[in-house]
């Protein structure tokens, strides 16, 4: 597999060497016995990201003094990496992408499970997420995540849509 997949030695991230591998695996065709329905897995990943954030985000996650000014030096980065695990960093940065790519025609059980954690996130963790994105220096990406949530929730006519309207 190492001829088509690169596994990073430092953080064990798995990436294909070429984008065509993803296309090959996700494009259904008559001659291919197996293919991956990416939108189904995006739905599952969106839900998992939201669950990680609902569980892991909290106010002042890095324990920073609110009156102090912090530069982005090595000590600050060590604090961030210690207080915000990589899985939570990934969840904060990517839940919106996974949600906007999620299957809107999934089973009602899968949609309801996702909407449940999305609603809990929007009601209880949205401000902590924005704080975390700022700490991760990803503030510019917050609007894209919220926009993705707005599009997806509007498409399925979810009541949580109105909570994201206030954010934008």
One Martini backbone bead per residue (centre of mass of N, CA, C, O) as a GRO file, in nm:
protein
  168
    1UNK     BB    1   0.050   0.066  -0.011
    2UNK     BB    2   0.301   0.270  -0.027
    3UNK     BB    3   0.250   0.343  -0.340
    4UNK     BB    4  -0.043   0.511  -0.262
    5UNK     BB    5   0.040   0.565   0.047
    6UNK     BB    6   0.088   0.815   0.294
    7UNK     BB    7   0.274   0.799   0.607
    8UNK     BB    8   0.325   0.986   0.862
    9UNK     BB    9   0.568   0.977   1.108
   10UNK     BB   10   0.478   1.205   1.318
   11UNK     BB   11   0.121   1.176   1.287
   12UNK     BB   12  -0.017   0.941   1.104
   13UNK     BB   13  -0.100   1.054   0.840
   14UNK     BB   14  -0.324   0.978   0.574
   15UNK     BB   15  -0.225   0.980   0.222
   16UNK     BB   16  -0.250   1.021  -0.096
   17UNK     BB   17  -0.044   1.067  -0.365
   18UNK     BB   18  -0.315   1.080  -0.541
   19UNK     BB   19  -0.630   1.198  -0.628
   20UNK     BB   20  -0.722   0.948  -0.805
   21UNK     BB   21  -0.777   0.751  -0.574
   22UNK     BB   22  -1.031   0.880  -0.467
   23UNK     BB   23  -1.190   0.865  -0.730
   24UNK     BB   24  -1.177   0.556  -0.761
   25UNK     BB   25  -1.319   0.488  -0.477
   26UNK     BB   26  -1.590   0.695  -0.526
   27UNK     BB   27  -1.656   0.590  -0.816
   28UNK     BB   28  -1.907   0.458  -0.963
   29UNK     BB   29  -1.903   0.133  -1.135
   30UNK     BB   30  -1.940  -0.153  -1.323
   31UNK     BB   31  -1.628  -0.273  -1.279
   32UNK     BB   32  -1.679  -0.215  -0.971
   33UNK     BB   33  -1.741  -0.370  -0.675
   34UNK     BB   34  -1.612  -0.134  -0.507
   35UNK     BB   35  -1.735   0.151  -0.318
   36UNK     BB   36  -1.737   0.482  -0.191
   37UNK     BB   37  -1.960   0.673   0.005
   38UNK     BB   38  -1.866   0.973   0.100
   39UNK     BB   39  -2.127   1.110   0.218
   40UNK     BB   40  -2.166   0.906   0.444
   41UNK     BB   41  -1.887   0.960   0.590
   42UNK     BB   42  -1.931   1.259   0.637
   43UNK     BB   43  -2.163   1.224   0.832
   44UNK     BB   44  -2.003   1.063   1.045
   45UNK     BB   45  -1.776   1.276   1.082
   46UNK     BB   46  -1.950   1.509   1.170
   47UNK     BB   47  -2.062   1.374   1.422
   48UNK     BB   48  -1.790   1.314   1.558
   49UNK     BB   49  -1.690   1.602   1.576
   50UNK     BB   50  -1.927   1.708   1.747
   51UNK     BB   51  -1.879   1.516   1.984
   52UNK     BB   52  -1.594   1.612   2.054
   53UNK     BB   53  -1.679   1.908   2.105
   54UNK     BB   54  -1.898   1.861   2.321
   55UNK     BB   55  -1.681   1.727   2.514
   56UNK     BB   56  -1.402   1.926   2.486
   57UNK     BB   57  -1.521   2.193   2.506
   58UNK     BB   58  -1.420   2.506   2.668
   59UNK     BB   59  -1.373   2.756   2.855
   60UNK     BB   60  -1.064   2.838   2.846
   61UNK     BB   61  -0.890   2.580   2.741
   62UNK     BB   62  -0.582   2.711   2.807
   63UNK     BB   63  -0.571   2.904   3.059
   64UNK     BB   64  -0.584   3.204   2.992
   65UNK     BB   65  -0.509   3.527   3.034
   66UNK     BB   66  -0.724   3.777   2.940
   67UNK     BB   67  -0.504   4.029   2.979
   68UNK     BB   68  -0.312   3.888   2.802
   69UNK     BB   69  -0.051   3.874   2.561
   70UNK     BB   70  -0.014   3.653   2.283
   71UNK     BB   71   0.208   3.487   2.123
   72UNK     BB   72   0.330   3.257   1.860
   73UNK     BB   73   0.505   3.066   2.023
   74UNK     BB   74   0.630   2.775   2.143
   75UNK     BB   75   0.481   2.782   2.416
   76UNK     BB   76   0.201   2.827   2.305
   77UNK     BB   77   0.196   2.569   2.127
   78UNK     BB   78   0.229   2.370   2.360
   79UNK     BB   79  -0.029   2.448   2.506
   80UNK     BB   80  -0.223   2.385   2.279
   81UNK     BB   81  -0.139   2.081   2.240
   82UNK     BB   82  -0.210   2.003   2.535
   83UNK     BB   83  -0.520   2.126   2.554
   84UNK     BB   84  -0.553   2.048   2.232
   85UNK     BB   85  -0.619   1.793   2.080
   86UNK     BB   86  -0.591   1.680   1.764
   87UNK     BB   87  -0.884   1.580   1.739
   88UNK     BB   88  -1.005   1.859   1.815
   89UNK     BB   89  -0.872   2.022   1.596
   90UNK     BB   90  -0.998   1.870   1.364
   91UNK     BB   91  -1.295   1.911   1.438
   92UNK     BB   92  -1.296   2.222   1.430
   93UNK     BB   93  -1.186   2.245   1.123
   94UNK     BB   94  -1.397   1.998   0.975
   95UNK     BB   95  -1.710   1.982   1.026
   96UNK     BB   96  -1.817   2.163   0.793
   97UNK     BB   97  -1.717   1.994   0.558
   98UNK     BB   98  -1.861   1.732   0.632
   99UNK     BB   99  -2.145   1.849   0.637
  100UNK     BB  100  -2.153   1.967   0.340
  101UNK     BB  101  -2.083   1.652   0.234
  102UNK     BB  102  -2.331   1.530   0.332
  103UNK     BB  103  -2.593   1.320   0.333
  104UNK     BB  104  -2.934   1.416   0.282
  105UNK     BB  105  -3.044   1.098   0.216
  106UNK     BB  106  -3.036   0.965   0.462
  107UNK     BB  107  -3.126   0.824   0.716
  108UNK     BB  108  -3.323   0.927   0.969
  109UNK     BB  109  -3.137   0.826   1.193
  110UNK     BB  110  -2.877   0.974   1.100
  111UNK     BB  111  -2.994   1.259   1.093
  112UNK     BB  112  -3.093   1.274   1.387
  113UNK     BB  113  -2.817   1.230   1.518
  114UNK     BB  114  -2.685   1.478   1.395
  115UNK     BB  115  -2.892   1.695   1.490
  116UNK     BB  116  -2.848   1.653   1.791
  117UNK     BB  117  -2.543   1.742   1.801
  118UNK     BB  118  -2.581   2.011   1.653
  119UNK     BB  119  -2.771   2.141   1.858
  120UNK     BB  120  -2.586   2.120   2.104
  121UNK     BB  121  -2.361   2.288   1.983
  122UNK     BB  122  -2.521   2.552   1.918
  123UNK     BB  123  -2.619   2.594   2.225
  124UNK     BB  124  -2.319   2.523   2.396
  125UNK     BB  125  -2.033   2.549   2.184
  126UNK     BB  126  -1.987   2.791   1.989
  127UNK     BB  127  -1.803   2.985   2.153
  128UNK     BB  128  -1.577   2.777   2.209
  129UNK     BB  129  -1.512   2.732   1.912
  130UNK     BB  130  -1.428   3.019   1.840
  131UNK     BB  131  -1.200   3.030   2.045
  132UNK     BB  132  -1.041   2.788   1.934
  133UNK     BB  133  -0.999   2.901   1.649
  134UNK     BB  134  -0.833   3.140   1.746
  135UNK     BB  135  -0.605   2.979   1.882
  136UNK     BB  136  -0.554   2.817   1.596
  137UNK     BB  137  -0.568   3.033   1.364
  138UNK     BB  138  -0.900   2.992   1.230
  139UNK     BB  139  -1.104   3.229   1.197
  140UNK     BB  140  -1.154   3.234   0.882
  141UNK     BB  141  -1.312   2.939   0.894
  142UNK     BB  142  -1.585   2.990   1.040
  143UNK     BB  143  -1.768   3.085   0.807
  144UNK     BB  144  -1.756   2.823   0.640
  145UNK     BB  145  -1.885   2.641   0.852
  146UNK     BB  146  -2.149   2.799   0.887
  147UNK     BB  147  -2.232   2.793   0.590
  148UNK     BB  148  -2.250   2.485   0.572
  149UNK     BB  149  -2.468   2.457   0.789
  150UNK     BB  150  -2.681   2.629   0.648
  151UNK     BB  151  -2.712   2.465   0.389
  152UNK     BB  152  -2.778   2.188   0.514
  153UNK     BB  153  -3.020   2.275   0.701
  154UNK     BB  154  -3.192   2.396   0.472
  155UNK     BB  155  -3.221   2.137   0.291
  156UNK     BB  156  -3.370   1.980   0.555
  157UNK     BB  157  -3.533   2.167   0.744
  158UNK     BB  158  -3.389   2.261   1.009
  159UNK     BB  159  -3.417   2.417   1.318
  160UNK     BB  160  -3.103   2.479   1.362
  161UNK     BB  161  -3.065   2.698   1.147
  162UNK     BB  162  -3.133   2.954   1.325
  163UNK     BB  163  -2.873   2.941   1.501
  164UNK     BB  164  -2.677   3.005   1.253
  165UNK     BB  165  -2.788   3.277   1.164
  166UNK     BB  166  -2.685   3.437   1.415
  167UNK     BB  167  -2.377   3.394   1.357
  168UNK     BB  168  -2.356   3.538   1.072
   0.00000   0.00000   0.00000
